[in-house]
Amino acid sequence: MLLDILPGPLAHIFSSDLAVDLGTANTLVYVRGRGIVLTEPSIVALHQADNSVLAVGEEAKAMLGRAPGTIRVIRPLKDGVIADFDVTEKMLHYFITKVRERRSLVHPRVVVSVPSGITQVEKRAVRDSATQAGAREVFLIEEPMAAAMGAGLPIQEPGGNLIVDIGGGTTEVAVLSLTGIVHCKSVRIAGDEMDEGIIQYMRKHHNLLIGERQAEEIKIKLGSAYPMKTERHTMQVKGRDLIEGLPNTVIVTEEEVREALREPVMIIVEAVRTCLEQTPPELAADIVDKGIVLTGGGALLQGLDILIREETHLPVTVSDEPLSCVALGAGKVLDELALLRRVAISA
């Protein structure tokens, strides 16, 4: 193909190739030559009457839990995969159109990151959504592979690398070597389940009903996986009292939030342990030296690295840009077609 053999700057004029981290919580778009140009929540607001798009991304998130009956606010991805094909297609089309330059003369080549446990049906849904949204050619790359490249791990060398990517819908734990995934453990427990844990805790212990947005805010401000040295932070939480049915405010502590997050956090830790148990001995020896790298939004949970270090007795580090690792890794392969074809998975 002509675009494959054109020099870099000239090829960019003809086509702005894209990499998309299609996440349950957020979608990031990387444009070749420009880096990450878009980070938006994976949320779409639709008119109830005709299913026309009212808002996408940040604008739609602001409507979450606040919209009247005439507006549907939807998260089209669940557990890292497409739950609503039509809405995902509309969302992708909006994001791709938003970042494409007018001077692009042809449709872009698009790399989309997907969970490692994705089914054939789900692969086709992602591929079809990207094609319908305007992609010329679609490549799928597994999230742990993209995250490892984005974190700067030497995945092409003959040595074990353990990556833990904690997103909104899935947690991917993978051992990589020689540009391949040797063993992977994927669990559909991640940031969304942490939010749900906080919602259920508030309901059970404070008789207070809160929404997704407030649960996420509590997780970000007070969430931790391990007791920290200074635990004097508290937060006012507003919601509806389940007994009286009236608006109410309660004070929540860091210790309470850690208790609310205990179950999903321990499932993630157990997934890491299980993956380590299945790792070939030579690669396990490499991991003892290199340690574990955490990526994804869940990696920002305070004390999670300390907890995993205690449970596995291995060094644990959080990548420099955990939220962007998957998009950066998927973007890197746009400049290396040979590498892209090696790491891309078949539909």
Stockholm file with secondary structure:
# STOCKHOLM 1.0

chainA/1-347         MLLDILPGPLAHIFSSDLAVDLGTANTLVYVRGRGIVLTEPSIVALHQADNSVLAVGEEAKAMLGRAPGTIRVIRPLKDGVIADFDVTEKMLHYFITKVRERRSLVHPRVVVSVPSGITQVEKRAVRDSATQAGAREVFLIEEPMAAAMGAGLPIQEPGGNLIVDIGGGTTEVAVLSLTGIVHCKSVRIAGDEMDEGIIQYMRKHHNLLIGERQAEEIKIKLGSAYPMKTERHTMQVKGRDLIEGLPNTVIVTEEEVREALREPVMIIVEAVRTCLEQTPPELAADIVDKGIVLTGGGALLQGLDILIREETHLPVTVSDEPLSCVALGAGKVLDELALLRRVAISA
#=GR chainA/1-347 SS CHHHHSCHHHHHHHCCCEEEEECSSEEEEEETTTEEEEEEESCEEEETTTCCEEEETHHHHHHTTTCCTTEEEECCEETTEESCHHHHHHHHHHHHHHHSCTTCCSCCEEEEEECTTCCHHHHHHHHHHHHHTTCSEEEEEEHHHHHHHHTTCCTTSSSCEEEEEECSSCEEEEEEETTEEEEEEEESCSHHHHHHHHHHHHHHHHCEECCHHHHHHHHHHHCBSSCCSCCCCEEEEEEEETTTCSEEEEEEEHHHHHHHHHHHHHHHHHHHHHHHHTSCHHHHHHHHHHCEEEESGGGGSBTHHHHHHHHHCSCEEECSSTTTHHHHHHHHGGGCHHHHHHHEECC
#=GC SS_cons         CHHHHSCHHHHHHHCCCEEEEECSSEEEEEETTTEEEEEEESCEEEETTTCCEEEETHHHHHHTTTCCTTEEEECCEETTEESCHHHHHHHHHHHHHHHSCTTCCSCCEEEEEECTTCCHHHHHHHHHHHHHTTCSEEEEEEHHHHHHHHTTCCTTSSSCEEEEEECSSCEEEEEEETTEEEEEEEESCSHHHHHHHHHHHHHHHHCEECCHHHHHHHHHHHCBSSCCSCCCCEEEEEEEETTTCSEEEEEEEHHHHHHHHHHHHHHHHHHHHHHHHTSCHHHHHHHHHHCEEEESGGGGSBTHHHHHHHHHCSCEEECSSTTTHHHHHHHHGGGCHHHHHHHEECC
//
